[in-house]
Amino acid sequence: MKNAASAVGILAVRGEEDVKAIRKLNRIWEGNQFATPYLLPEVVGLDLTAINKLAVPLILFEGRHDRNVNSELASAWFDTVKAPEKQLVWRTCR
């Protein structure tokens, strides 16, 4: 897909607010396209199983039905990690 407007299937612009929204989506889309080749390989290869203590707060956003991350493993890891503050946020949308 060329840009965010084509990704979300916007067919008609109804006014200035739509134009602003499309421009904002395009900037986000361009940022993702730029960053993904640099960040994704490092994240995909990251093994957090040996980490059991953090000096910073930890927030995990997990999907109950995520096909890429095993939610049971993520939850089990979260339970073992010590951090100044921790929060596990579950999304249940399909």
N, C-alpha and C positions, 0 to 999 in steps of 0.2 A: 504494500500500500504506500502511496506516495506521501500522504500526510494524514493528520488526525481527522480532518473533515471527511476524507474518503473512508477512513476507518470506521467512523460512527455513522456513515451513511446520510449525512446532511444533504438534503435535496434542494431546499429553498431557504434563502436568508430572509427573515421577516423584518429585520431592523438592525439598528446600531448595536444593540445588546448581543444579537446573534453573531455579528461580525466580530465583536470583542471576544466572545466565547470561542469562536473558531480560531482566532489569532492566538489565544491563550493555549488552546488544545494543540495547535501546531507547534508552539514553542516547547511544550511538554514533550510532544512526539519527537521533535528534533533533538532535544536533550537526551531522551531515551536511546535514540538511534546512535548518538555520539558516544554515550557512556557504556552501553551494553557490551561492546567488544572488549573494553578495558576492565569492567567490573565483573561481568558474569563468570568468566573462567575462574577467577579467584574465589568467588562465592561458591560456585559449584564444587570446587576442590577443597573447600574448607571442612576440616574435621574438628568438630567441637566436643567430641566425646571425652577428651582428656581434660577439658576445662571444667573445673568444679567451683571456681571462685572468681568473682568479678569485683573490681573496685568502683564500678559505675552501676547505676540503675539498669535493670533489665526489663524490657517490654517485648513480649512475643505476640505477634498477630498470627493466629493459626486458623486454618479452615478445617472444620470437622470432616468435610468431604473432599479435601485437597487431594489431587492425584499425583502431586509432585513431592509432597512432604508427608511422611507418615505421622499423623497426629498423635498416635500413641507414643511413638519414640520421642517426638518433640516434648510432649507432656512429661514423660519420664525424665528426660534430660533437665527440663525446667525444675522439676522437683529436687534434683540433686545439686543444682547450682546455688551457691551462696552469693548474695548481692545485697548492697545497702537497701535497695527497694526492688521488688519484683512484681510484675503483673503479667498474667497470661490472658489474652483477649481472644475469645473464640468467635468465629464467624460461622454461621450455619447455613448460609445461602448456597443454593445449588446453581 
